[in-house]
Amino acid sequence: MITKDDRQEFEAHKREMALALGRDKEAFRQSLDTLVTLDRYDYAYLWSWMGLPIIQMPADIMATQEVIWANRPDVIIETGVARGGSLIFMASLLKVIGTGKVIGVDIDIRAHNREAIEAHPVAPLITLIEGSSTEVETVAQVRDAIPPGASVMVVLDSDHSREHVLAELRAYGPLVTPGQYLVVADTLLGQSEASQTPTKRSAIWYPGDEPYAALNAYLAETDRFEVDEALNGKLVLASSPGGYVRCKSV
Ligand SMILES: C[S@@+](CC[C@H](N)C(=O)[O-])C[C@H]1O[C@@H](n2cnc3c(N)ncnc32)[C@H](O)[C@@H]1O
C-alpha cells in the first residue's frame, strides 16, 4: 500500500495548534489553577532523570529536549544544579547525539549530589563549577571551559530573584551563539497572581521580582534574541512559559 508522506503537514498542524494554545488565555488560566493545586504535592519535585532528581515539570523537560535535539549545541551551560537531574538529562541527550558537553554551576554543590553526578555514566560529559553564577570568577571559569568556536546554549535555573536573573542574563546571554537557545526557568512566577506564588520554597519570588521580569528587562536591552512563540505556546502545565528565547541567526 502506498501511503502519503504527511510529515510536513503534521508538523505544520502542530505549530498552528501550539500557537493557538499560546493565545488561549482560558487554557493558560486553567493550567495555572491546576499547577497551584499540584504544588500542594510538591509536583515539581516528584521526578527523576536516569536516577537523579530533576526539579522540573515534564512539559519543560520535553521542550528542552526538543531544543537540544534540533540545535545540537556543543556546550550547554546550566546555572542551578541542585541534585543534578537536569544536568544528567541534558548530558544524556548529548551522549546520544554523539558530541557536546554540559557545564553546571551552583553556589552549593553538596558532597552527596556531586558524588551521585560524578558516578553517573554520563559524568564524563559534565563539568561542575562551584560558585555564585554571577561572580566574575565563576563566569571566567565557565568561559574558560568553552572550546573556541563552540555553539552554546544556556539554561538559567538558580536564584530566581529579578536582580540575580538579570545579572545572569547579562553575564551568560552574550555566550549564547546564533541559532541556540537561552532558557530562563520559572518564568511562570511572573505570569501568576501573587496569591498563586509557591510558598513552600527556601525563597519566595513574587510577581515583579522573578525570572520573567528579568527576561523582559533583558529583552528590552538587546535585540539578539527572539521569543519562540510556538514552543512557549504549548508550555502549559509548565514552569517556564515564555522562557525559551532563541539567539537570532546572524
Ligand atoms: C531550582 S534549583 C535547580 C534545579 C535543577 N536545575 C534541576 O532541574 O534539577 C536551584 C539551585 O540554584 C542554586 N543557587 C542558588 N543561588 C545561586 C547562585 N547565586 N549561583 C548559583 N547557584 C545558585 C541552589 O543552590 C539550587 O541548587
The ligand as an SDF file (V2000), in Angstrom:
LIG
                    3D

 27 29  0  0  0  0  0  0  0  0999 V2000
   15.7290   25.1500   41.3530 C   0  0  0  0  0  0  0  0  0  0  0  0
   17.2430   24.5180   41.8730 S   0  0  0  0  0  0  0  0  0  0  0  0
   17.8970   23.9200   40.3610 C   0  0  0  0  0  0  0  0  0  0  0  0
   17.1880   22.7310   39.8310 C   0  0  0  0  0  0  0  0  0  0  0  0
   17.8740   21.9910   38.7350 C   0  0  0  0  0  0  0  0  0  0  0  0
   18.1760   22.8350   37.6050 N   0  0  0  0  0  0  0  0  0  0  0  0
   17.0230   20.8440   38.2730 C   0  0  0  0  0  0  0  0  0  0  0  0
   16.3420   20.9960   37.2450 O   0  0  0  0  0  0  0  0  0  0  0  0
   17.0170   19.7960   38.9160 O   0  0  0  0  0  0  0  0  0  0  0  0
   18.1430   25.9570   42.2170 C   0  0  0  0  0  0  0  0  0  0  0  0
   19.6240   25.7920   42.5310 C   0  0  0  0  0  0  0  0  0  0  0  0
   20.2180   27.0810   42.4030 O   0  0  0  0  0  0  0  0  0  0  0  0
   21.2950   27.1740   43.2980 C   0  0  0  0  0  0  0  0  0  0  0  0
   21.6310   28.5910   43.5120 N   0  0  0  0  0  0  0  0  0  0  0  0
   21.0070   29.4990   44.3140 C   0  0  0  0  0  0  0  0  0  0  0  0
   21.6330   30.6810   44.2380 N   0  0  0  0  0  0  0  0  0  0  0  0
   22.6440   30.5350   43.3730 C   0  0  0  0  0  0  0  0  0  0  0  0
   23.6600   31.3980   42.8680 C   0  0  0  0  0  0  0  0  0  0  0  0
   23.7600   32.6690   43.2830 N   0  0  0  0  0  0  0  0  0  0  0  0
   24.5450   30.9000   41.9780 N   0  0  0  0  0  0  0  0  0  0  0  0
   24.4740   29.6180   41.5640 C   0  0  0  0  0  0  0  0  0  0  0  0
   23.5610   28.7550   42.0070 N   0  0  0  0  0  0  0  0  0  0  0  0
   22.6560   29.2010   42.8940 C   0  0  0  0  0  0  0  0  0  0  0  0
   20.8090   26.4480   44.5510 C   0  0  0  0  0  0  0  0  0  0  0  0
   21.9100   26.0210   45.3170 O   0  0  0  0  0  0  0  0  0  0  0  0
   19.9710   25.3150   43.9450 C   0  0  0  0  0  0  0  0  0  0  0  0
   20.7400   24.1410   43.8630 O   0  0  0  0  0  0  0  0  0  0  0  0
  1  2  1  0
  2  3  1  0
  2 10  1  0
  3  4  1  0
  4  5  1  0
  5  6  1  0
  5  7  1  0
  7  8  2  0
  7  9  1  0
 10 11  1  0
 11 12  1  0
 11 26  1  0
 12 13  1  0
 13 14  1  0
 13 24  1  0
 14 15  1  0
 14 23  1  0
 15 16  2  0
 16 17  1  0
 17 18  1  0
 17 23  2  0
 18 19  1  0
 18 20  2  0
 20 21  1  0
 21 22  2  0
 22 23  1  0
 24 25  1  0
 24 26  1  0
 26 27  1  0
M  CHG  2   2   1   9  -1
M  END
$$$$
